[in-house]
Each structure stands twice: as C-alpha cells, then as structure tokens.
C-alpha cells in the first residue's frame, strides 16, 4: 500500500487538521505495517495558483511551449503523477470561512486535467483516477456537520468523484474554538471515527 498524505492547512505547525490526518495515517500503518507514506505539505511547499499564465501554458501544445511554460506545466504533472502512484489519499482539511483552504484548491486545480484525470464522453464526464480510497480529516472551530453551513463535504465528494475517486471517508473534528473541553472532545470523537472508517 502506498499512502499519500496531503496537508492543506496554512499552518506549518500546530494544525489540528494535520494532526487528525496524521492519526489516520498512523492507524493505516498499524493495519498495514509495510505501507509506504508520502507527505505533501502545502504550507511548506505551496503550489502556484491557476492564473492566466498557467492556463496559457496548459492550452499551448507541448512542442510549442516556452521553457517557462513547460516548467509551469511540469509542476502540475508532478502532482498528477504523485496522485496516480498512490493507493490511499489522506487529506487534512481545515475549514476557512466555510470553504476549503486556497492551498487545497490550488492542488485540486493542478490535478484536475481533461484527458488526463477526467474526460468527457457522450454519456457525460468520466473520472480517470480510480481504485483509490480517500480519507478526509476535517477540522473546524465550530460544529457544522450535516448542516447547510458545511460546504466542504459536498464540494469534496463532488470534485473527488468527478476525478474517479468515489470511496471517500470523512472524519470530523469539530469545536476547536469552543473551549479546551470541546477541543479535547473533538479529538476523542475523531479518534473514534478513525477506528470505524479505517476498519
């Protein structure tokens, strides 16, 4: 088993979403001692945004790209290759202003590429990144699970499924901003969920 852990918090240290993601990885390693783990920390190594220059590079035929354009596309190519090379994906996802972090959106924009990770057919879109299990560690200051304010879960389920990753398992760690007792409860509840979803 090859595990790719993606930490999308803006925090280099002290991130609760990273902590819960690491707990998921540790549980997976308990069950699969030979598993290989790759960590991509998007705070330490942020991916560039999808801007006009990047779009121009992507839509330029490879043989016509400038050296700068080729280098920009290569950054996305590396993330796509990394994603495809792993069996299990573990996403650490904090909630920022009711959405996912910009760091994670940049990663998604990099790996979502027509004819490479998805394609359109006469029957609609088809995801090409299949056969993977995704664990999502959600860390929130408040409690939003199963409410209209939780835009993260529908978005992530949709976009990951669009790419072909339909086995997506969520772990909720909520209430970190509601006092020390609530924060400890959030970690206890997350640990219980991890035992369930990893099993």
Secondary structure, DSSP 8 states (H G I E B T S, - for coil): -EEEEEE--S-SSS-HHHHHHHHHHHHHHHH-TT-EEEEEETTTS------HHHHHHHTS-GGG--HHHHHHHHHHHHHHHHHHT-SEEEEEEE-BTTB--HHHHHHHHHH--BTTTEEEETTEEEE---S-EEEEEEEESS--TTSTT-HHHHHHHHHHHHTT--EEEEEEEE-TTS-HHHHHHHHHHHHHHHHHHH-
